[in-house]
Amino acid sequence: MNLKTLPLILKLCRVSSLRFFSGLLYIVLIITFSCSAPEKKEQVISIPIENSMLDISENPVYSKVGVLKLSEYGLFQQPLKDLEPVSDVLPYDLNTPLFTDYADKLRFIYLPEGTSIRYSGKEVLDFPEGTILVKNFFYNDTQLKNAATKIIETRLLIKKAEGWIALPYIWNDAQSEAYLEITGGTVPVHLKKHGSPFEYRIPSMIQCKSCHELNAAIMPIGPTARQLNKEYEYAEGKANQIMKMIEKDWITDHPEPNAWPEVAQWDNPESGSINARARAYLDINCGHCHRPGGPGKNSGLDLTVFATNEHSLGIGKSPVAAGAGSGGLRYDIVPGEPDRSILVFRMRSNDPGIMMPELGRSLVHEEGIELVERWIESLE
């Protein structure tokens, strides 16, 4: 199959009655790219399918990939839209979350009975087979213009014997169910803080894989010890999230609490310096790609909080192959001059060929950019 013809083929599949064939084609793509050589996995193929929440429904062909309806997992009580977890599902939060078009998020962990998590001080916690990581994306009525609270999507990461699998679920307009939609979709959203509606983009299964890739395998991004080391308001009271998991016998072989790492909260000045907060922001928004073993490793950038070399962090570093993405600028980061820094130029852009991150957003994160600009201004 010629990949250049795929956008045209998939455009014809946008009609609701043809979603079956669109899904079947995507399954072929998933199998094809899953079997590709590791060195070819860095290229992200973005093929948007404009599925509407109004016509989202069960697609039988997807049963070859995963469970068709979110309710069938039994993760939440009814009504489903309340997102009230059952007793063996634990909510959690991150110190500094990934930006997704100002959407709020509710995260949960399901751990199979009798299993446990291996602690890691640096990488994502090592979850056992059968784990389900749940992330719900929604906008509340204080954010939306003339609309009630609405859940847009739920993304699942499921740990199987062969590794993690990423599955996107789109909620219907009635907010009664979310359906597996491996081709992704777009949903119009109108926020009060923005003059006009924008297209919220739900990633396809292939796009989920491209962001969650580490050393040619799918991996979670958020649940690290440094991100989980914070208090959470549980139904039974406030508690540290890592301690809560230890008390549930979920985490084994862990160090004492004073040895747990903690990353700054990007929007809380009391949690750390400008440097600590900006590095935390870049770590979660950029570091999962731009790091050793990540999809963007060939850029030579390491935007994780662990980068100690100024050059790998982008300071005074020329881009490897940015093309139009450089904006005619010479260096990724120019100390004291954010307007001359490629990093800021790409964060400010909404052009698909320039913007960073290249997936997961349609809007520019003004507050995040302001923080990064202040950090660059502080560099000498």
Secondary structure as a PSIPRED ss2 file (coil, helix, strand):
# PSIPRED VFORMAT (PSIPRED V4.0)

   1 M C   1.000  0.000  0.000
   2 N C   1.000  0.000  0.000
   3 L H   0.000  1.000  0.000
   4 K H   0.000  1.000  0.000
   5 T H   0.000  1.000  0.000
   6 L H   0.000  1.000  0.000
   7 P H   0.000  1.000  0.000
   8 L H   0.000  1.000  0.000
   9 I H   0.000  1.000  0.000
  10 L H   0.000  1.000  0.000
  11 K H   0.000  1.000  0.000
  12 L H   0.000  1.000  0.000
  13 C C   1.000  0.000  0.000
  14 R C   1.000  0.000  0.000
  15 V C   1.000  0.000  0.000
  16 S H   0.000  1.000  0.000
  17 S H   0.000  1.000  0.000
  18 L H   0.000  1.000  0.000
  19 R H   0.000  1.000  0.000
  20 F H   0.000  1.000  0.000
  21 F H   0.000  1.000  0.000
  22 S H   0.000  1.000  0.000
  23 G H   0.000  1.000  0.000
  24 L H   0.000  1.000  0.000
  25 L H   0.000  1.000  0.000
  26 Y H   0.000  1.000  0.000
  27 I H   0.000  1.000  0.000
  28 V H   0.000  1.000  0.000
  29 L H   0.000  1.000  0.000
  30 I H   0.000  1.000  0.000
  31 I H   0.000  1.000  0.000
  32 T H   0.000  1.000  0.000
  33 F H   0.000  1.000  0.000
  34 S H   0.000  1.000  0.000
  35 C C   1.000  0.000  0.000
  36 S C   1.000  0.000  0.000
  37 A C   1.000  0.000  0.000
  38 P H   0.000  1.000  0.000
  39 E H   0.000  1.000  0.000
  40 K H   0.000  1.000  0.000
  41 K C   1.000  0.000  0.000
  42 E C   1.000  0.000  0.000
  43 Q C   1.000  0.000  0.000
  44 V C   1.000  0.000  0.000
  45 I C   1.000  0.000  0.000
  46 S C   1.000  0.000  0.000
  47 I C   1.000  0.000  0.000
  48 P C   1.000  0.000  0.000
  49 I C   1.000  0.000  0.000
  50 E C   1.000  0.000  0.000
  51 N C   1.000  0.000  0.000
  52 S C   1.000  0.000  0.000
  53 M C   1.000  0.000  0.000
  54 L C   1.000  0.000  0.000
  55 D C   1.000  0.000  0.000
  56 I C   1.000  0.000  0.000
  57 S C   1.000  0.000  0.000
  58 E C   1.000  0.000  0.000
  59 N C   1.000  0.000  0.000
  60 P H   0.000  1.000  0.000
  61 V H   0.000  1.000  0.000
  62 Y H   0.000  1.000  0.000
  63 S H   0.000  1.000  0.000
  64 K H   0.000  1.000  0.000
  65 V C   1.000  0.000  0.000
  66 G C   1.000  0.000  0.000
  67 V C   1.000  0.000  0.000
  68 L C   1.000  0.000  0.000
  69 K E   0.000  0.000  1.000
  70 L H   0.000  1.000  0.000
  71 S H   0.000  1.000  0.000
  72 E H   0.000  1.000  0.000
  73 Y H   0.000  1.000  0.000
  74 G C   1.000  0.000  0.000
  75 L C   1.000  0.000  0.000
  76 F E   0.000  0.000  1.000
  77 Q C   1.000  0.000  0.000
  78 Q C   1.000  0.000  0.000
  79 P C   1.000  0.000  0.000
  80 L H   0.000  1.000  0.000
  81 K H   0.000  1.000  0.000
  82 D H   0.000  1.000  0.000
  83 L C   1.000  0.000  0.000
  84 E C   1.000  0.000  0.000
  85 P E   0.000  0.000  1.000
  86 V C   1.000  0.000  0.000
  87 S C   1.000  0.000  0.000
  88 D C   1.000  0.000  0.000
  89 V E   0.000  0.000  1.000
  90 L E   0.000  0.000  1.000
  91 P E   0.000  0.000  1.000
  92 Y E   0.000  0.000  1.000
  93 D C   1.000  0.000  0.000
  94 L C   1.000  0.000  0.000
  95 N C   1.000  0.000  0.000
  96 T C   1.000  0.000  0.000
  97 P C   1.000  0.000  0.000
  98 L C   1.000  0.000  0.000
  99 F C   1.000  0.000  0.000
 100 T C   1.000  0.000  0.000
 101 D C   1.000  0.000  0.000
 102 Y C   1.000  0.000  0.000
 103 A C   1.000  0.000  0.000
 104 D E   0.000  0.000  1.000
 105 K E   0.000  0.000  1.000
 106 L E   0.000  0.000  1.000
 107 R E   0.000  0.000  1.000
 108 F E   0.000  0.000  1.000
 109 I E   0.000  0.000  1.000
 110 Y E   0.000  0.000  1.000
 111 L C   1.000  0.000  0.000
 112 P C   1.000  0.000  0.000
 113 E C   1.000  0.000  0.000
 114 G C   1.000  0.000  0.000
 115 T C   1.000  0.000  0.000
 116 S C   1.000  0.000  0.000
 117 I E   0.000  0.000  1.000
 118 R E   0.000  0.000  1.000
 119 Y C   1.000  0.000  0.000
 120 S C   1.000  0.000  0.000
 121 G C   1.000  0.000  0.000
 122 K C   1.000  0.000  0.000
 123 E C   1.000  0.000  0.000
 124 V E   0.000  0.000  1.000
 125 L C   1.000  0.000  0.000
 126 D E   0.000  0.000  1.000
 127 F C   1.000  0.000  0.000
 128 P C   1.000  0.000  0.000
 129 E C   1.000  0.000  0.000
 130 G C   1.000  0.000  0.000
 131 T C   1.000  0.000  0.000
 132 I E   0.000  0.000  1.000
 133 L E   0.000  0.000  1.000
 134 V E   0.000  0.000  1.000
 135 K E   0.000  0.000  1.000
 136 N E   0.000  0.000  1.000
 137 F E   0.000  0.000  1.000
 138 F E   0.000  0.000  1.000
 139 Y E   0.000  0.000  1.000
 140 N C   1.000  0.000  0.000
 141 D C   1.000  0.000  0.000
 142 T C   1.000  0.000  0.000
 143 Q C   1.000  0.000  0.000
 144 L E   0.000  0.000  1.000
 145 K C   1.000  0.000  0.000
 146 N C   1.000  0.000  0.000
 147 A C   1.000  0.000  0.000
 148 A C   1.000  0.000  0.000
 149 T C   1.000  0.000  0.000
 150 K E   0.000  0.000  1.000
 151 I E   0.000  0.000  1.000
 152 I E   0.000  0.000  1.000
 153 E E   0.000  0.000  1.000
 154 T E   0.000  0.000  1.000
 155 R E   0.000  0.000  1.000
 156 L E   0.000  0.000  1.000
 157 L E   0.000  0.000  1.000
 158 I E   0.000  0.000  1.000
 159 K E   0.000  0.000  1.000
 160 K E   0.000  0.000  1.000
 161 A C   1.000  0.000  0.000
 162 E C   1.000  0.000  0.000
 163 G E   0.000  0.000  1.000
 164 W E   0.000  0.000  1.000
 165 I E   0.000  0.000  1.000
 166 A E   0.000  0.000  1.000
 167 L E   0.000  0.000  1.000
 168 P E   0.000  0.000  1.000
 169 Y E   0.000  0.000  1.000
 170 I E   0.000  0.000  1.000
 171 W E   0.000  0.000  1.000
 172 N C   1.000  0.000  0.000
 173 D C   1.000  0.000  0.000
 174 A C   1.000  0.000  0.000
 175 Q C   1.000  0.000  0.000
 176 S C   1.000  0.000  0.000
 177 E C   1.000  0.000  0.000
 178 A E   0.000  0.000  1.000
 179 Y E   0.000  0.000  1.000
 180 L E   0.000  0.000  1.000
 181 E C   1.000  0.000  0.000
 182 I C   1.000  0.000  0.000
 183 T C   1.000  0.000  0.000
 184 G C   1.000  0.000  0.000
 185 G E   0.000  0.000  1.000
 186 T E   0.000  0.000  1.000
 187 V E   0.000  0.000  1.000
 188 P E   0.000  0.000  1.000
 189 V E   0.000  0.000  1.000
 190 H C   1.000  0.000  0.000
 191 L E   0.000  0.000  1.000
 192 K C   1.000  0.000  0.000
 193 K C   1.000  0.000  0.000
 194 H C   1.000  0.000  0.000
 195 G C   1.000  0.000  0.000
 196 S C   1.000  0.000  0.000
 197 P C   1.000  0.000  0.000
 198 F E   0.000  0.000  1.000
 199 E E   0.000  0.000  1.000
 200 Y E   0.000  0.000  1.000
 201 R E   0.000  0.000  1.000
 202 I E   0.000  0.000  1.000
 203 P C   1.000  0.000  0.000
 204 S C   1.000  0.000  0.000
 205 M H   0.000  1.000  0.000
 206 I H   0.000  1.000  0.000
 207 Q H   0.000  1.000  0.000
 208 C H   0.000  1.000  0.000
 209 K H   0.000  1.000  0.000
 210 S H   0.000  1.000  0.000
 211 C H   0.000  1.000  0.000
 212 H C   1.000  0.000  0.000
 213 E E   0.000  0.000  1.000
 214 L E   0.000  0.000  1.000
 215 N C   1.000  0.000  0.000
 216 A C   1.000  0.000  0.000
 217 A E   0.000  0.000  1.000
 218 I E   0.000  0.000  1.000
 219 M C   1.000  0.000  0.000
 220 P C   1.000  0.000  0.000
 221 I C   1.000  0.000  0.000
 222 G C   1.000  0.000  0.000
 223 P C   1.000  0.000  0.000
 224 T E   0.000  0.000  1.000
 225 A H   0.000  1.000  0.000
 226 R H   0.000  1.000  0.000
 227 Q H   0.000  1.000  0.000
 228 L H   0.000  1.000  0.000
 229 N C   1.000  0.000  0.000
 230 K C   1.000  0.000  0.000
 231 E E   0.000  0.000  1.000
 232 Y E   0.000  0.000  1.000
 233 E E   0.000  0.000  1.000
 234 Y E   0.000  0.000  1.000
 235 A C   1.000  0.000  0.000
 236 E C   1.000  0.000  0.000
 237 G E   0.000  0.000  1.000
 238 K E   0.000  0.000  1.000
 239 A E   0.000  0.000  1.000
 240 N E   0.000  0.000  1.000
 241 Q H   0.000  1.000  0.000
 242 I H   0.000  1.000  0.000
 243 M H   0.000  1.000  0.000
 244 K H   0.000  1.000  0.000
 245 M H   0.000  1.000  0.000
 246 I H   0.000  1.000  0.000
 247 E H   0.000  1.000  0.000
 248 K C   1.000  0.000  0.000
 249 D C   1.000  0.000  0.000
 250 W C   1.000  0.000  0.000
 251 I E   0.000  0.000  1.000
 252 T E   0.000  0.000  1.000
 253 D C   1.000  0.000  0.000
 254 H C   1.000  0.000  0.000
 255 P C   1.000  0.000  0.000
 256 E C   1.000  0.000  0.000
 257 P H   0.000  1.000  0.000
 258 N H   0.000  1.000  0.000
 259 A H   0.000  1.000  0.000
 260 W C   1.000  0.000  0.000
 261 P C   1.000  0.000  0.000
 262 E C   1.000  0.000  0.000
 263 V C   1.000  0.000  0.000
 264 A C   1.000  0.000  0.000
 265 Q C   1.000  0.000  0.000
 266 W C   1.000  0.000  0.000
 267 D C   1.000  0.000  0.000
 268 N C   1.000  0.000  0.000
 269 P H   0.000  1.000  0.000
 270 E H   0.000  1.000  0.000
 271 S H   0.000  1.000  0.000
 272 G C   1.000  0.000  0.000
 273 S C   1.000  0.000  0.000
 274 I H   0.000  1.000  0.000
 275 N H   0.000  1.000  0.000
 276 A H   0.000  1.000  0.000
 277 R H   0.000  1.000  0.000
 278 A H   0.000  1.000  0.000
 279 R H   0.000  1.000  0.000
 280 A H   0.000  1.000  0.000
 281 Y H   0.000  1.000  0.000
 282 L H   0.000  1.000  0.000
 283 D H   0.000  1.000  0.000
 284 I H   0.000  1.000  0.000
 285 N H   0.000  1.000  0.000
 286 C C   1.000  0.000  0.000
 287 G C   1.000  0.000  0.000
 288 H C   1.000  0.000  0.000
 289 C C   1.000  0.000  0.000
 290 H C   1.000  0.000  0.000
 291 R C   1.000  0.000  0.000
 292 P C   1.000  0.000  0.000
 293 G C   1.000  0.000  0.000
 294 G C   1.000  0.000  0.000
 295 P C   1.000  0.000  0.000
 296 G C   1.000  0.000  0.000
 297 K H   0.000  1.000  0.000
 298 N H   0.000  1.000  0.000
 299 S H   0.000  1.000  0.000
 300 G C   1.000  0.000  0.000
 301 L C   1.000  0.000  0.000
 302 D C   1.000  0.000  0.000
 303 L C   1.000  0.000  0.000
 304 T C   1.000  0.000  0.000
 305 V C   1.000  0.000  0.000
 306 F C   1.000  0.000  0.000
 307 A C   1.000  0.000  0.000
 308 T C   1.000  0.000  0.000
 309 N C   1.000  0.000  0.000
 310 E H   0.000  1.000  0.000
 311 H H   0.000  1.000  0.000
 312 S H   0.000  1.000  0.000
 313 L H   0.000  1.000  0.000
 314 G C   1.000  0.000  0.000
 315 I E   0.000  0.000  1.000
 316 G C   1.000  0.000  0.000
 317 K C   1.000  0.000  0.000
 318 S C   1.000  0.000  0.000
 319 P C   1.000  0.000  0.000
 320 V C   1.000  0.000  0.000
 321 A C   1.000  0.000  0.000
 322 A C   1.000  0.000  0.000
 323 G H   0.000  1.000  0.000
 324 A H   0.000  1.000  0.000
 325 G H   0.000  1.000  0.000
 326 S H   0.000  1.000  0.000
 327 G C   1.000  0.000  0.000
 328 G C   1.000  0.000  0.000
 329 L C   1.000  0.000  0.000
 330 R C   1.000  0.000  0.000
 331 Y E   0.000  0.000  1.000
 332 D C   1.000  0.000  0.000
 333 I E   0.000  0.000  1.000
 334 V C   1.000  0.000  0.000
 335 P C   1.000  0.000  0.000
 336 G C   1.000  0.000  0.000
 337 E C   1.000  0.000  0.000
 338 P H   0.000  1.000  0.000
 339 D H   0.000  1.000  0.000
 340 R H   0.000  1.000  0.000
 341 S E   0.000  0.000  1.000
 342 I H   0.000  1.000  0.000
 343 L H   0.000  1.000  0.000
 344 V H   0.000  1.000  0.000
 345 F H   0.000  1.000  0.000
 346 R H   0.000  1.000  0.000
 347 M H   0.000  1.000  0.000
 348 R H   0.000  1.000  0.000
 349 S C   1.000  0.000  0.000
 350 N C   1.000  0.000  0.000
 351 D C   1.000  0.000  0.000
 352 P C   1.000  0.000  0.000
 353 G C   1.000  0.000  0.000
 354 I C   1.000  0.000  0.000
 355 M C   1.000  0.000  0.000
 356 M C   1.000  0.000  0.000
 357 P C   1.000  0.000  0.000
 358 E C   1.000  0.000  0.000
 359 L C   1.000  0.000  0.000
 360 G C   1.000  0.000  0.000
 361 R C   1.000  0.000  0.000
 362 S C   1.000  0.000  0.000
 363 L C   1.000  0.000  0.000
 364 V C   1.000  0.000  0.000
 365 H C   1.000  0.000  0.000
 366 E H   0.000  1.000  0.000
 367 E H   0.000  1.000  0.000
 368 G H   0.000  1.000  0.000
 369 I H   0.000  1.000  0.000
 370 E H   0.000  1.000  0.000
 371 L H   0.000  1.000  0.000
 372 V H   0.000  1.000  0.000
 373 E H   0.000  1.000  0.000
 374 R H   0.000  1.000  0.000
 375 W H   0.000  1.000  0.000
 376 I H   0.000  1.000  0.000
 377 E H   0.000  1.000  0.000
 378 S H   0.000  1.000  0.000
 379 L C   1.000  0.000  0.000
 380 E C   1.000  0.000  0.000
